[in-house]
Amino acid sequence: MLALGCLFPVLFFIGGAILGAIWFGEQGSIWGAIAGLVLGTLAPLVMFWAFAGARKKKTDKR
């Protein structure tokens, strides 16, 4: 899971740039890359926060 979290920013950056270019041209490519980078950075943070919360709940029940 950690390896996927490391790759999300890169994959979302590239995917956003490609989709932005297809849909909106050169300017869309720039905005798509920025949006992909932001979403790709937030996705692992949200997953880490969710897993940490689940782990805390699991240890609190003992």
C-alpha positions, 0 to 999 in steps of 0.5 A, spaced: 500 500 500 505 504 501 508 503 494 501 505 491 501 511 495 508 514 493 506 513 486 499 516 486 502 523 485 506 521 479 500 517 476 495 523 477 499 528 475 501 525 468 493 522 468 491 529 469 495 532 464 493 527 458 486 528 460 486 536 460 490 536 454 485 531 450 479 535 453 481 543 453 488 543 449 494 546 452 491 550 457 487 544 460 493 540 460 497 545 465 490 545 469 489 538 469 497 536 471 496 541 477 489 538 479 492 531 478 498 533 483 494 536 488 489 530 488 495 525 488 498 528 494 491 528 498 489 521 496 495 518 500 494 523 506 487 521 506 488 513 506 494 514 512 489 518 516 483 513 515 488 507 516 491 510 523 484 511 525 482 504 524 488 502 527 487 506 533 479 504 534 482 496 533 487 497 539 482 501 543 477 495 544 482 491 548 
